Amino acid sequence: MAYKIEDTCISCGACAGECPVGCISDGDSKYDIDANSCIDCGACASVCPVDAAKPE
């Protein structure tokens, strides 16, 4: 199961810096997680100030 970033994302970038496999990128209106590369570690969720990173 991969993580996803919900629409509550404020595009702060905190999650991208914490991802150990670099699968988070800046999207059009929010950050996006490449589900094929996500290792389900939860590092992104632990640093998100608005709780936008959630397991799928």
N, C-alpha and C positions, 0 to 999 in steps of 0.2 A: 504494500500500500504506500503510495506517495503522498506527499503533502501538496496542498494547493493554497494559493493566496486569494482571499476573498476580497470583495469590492470595498471593504472598510480600510484597505491599505492606503496609507498616507504618503507612500513613495519616499520614505526616509532612507531606505537602503541598508538599514541595520541587519536585515536578514541575509542579504547578499554577501556581506563581509564575514558572516559566521558559517556559511555553507562550506563544509569540508571538501565537497566535490565540485563546487562552482556551477551548480545547475540553476542558479537564480539570476535572472536578468531583468533589466529595466524595460517594462512594456510600455504600451501607449498611455494607459491611465493608471497603471499599478505595476508592481513587480510580478514576474511570472516564474513558475518553477517548471523545469523540464521533467515531466513525470517519468520519462525513461531513464533519466540519470539520477533521480532522487533515491537516496539510500534509506529514507525513513528514519533519520536520526533525531529529528525534532529540534536541532540547533536553531533553526529559523524561528520556530514557535517560542523558544525560550527567551529570545531577545526582542520580539515584536512588541512595540509599545501600545498597539491597539488590538492585539490578539487576532490579527488577520490571517496568520498561517495556521492552517488546520489540516489534520489528516483527511484524506479522501475516503 
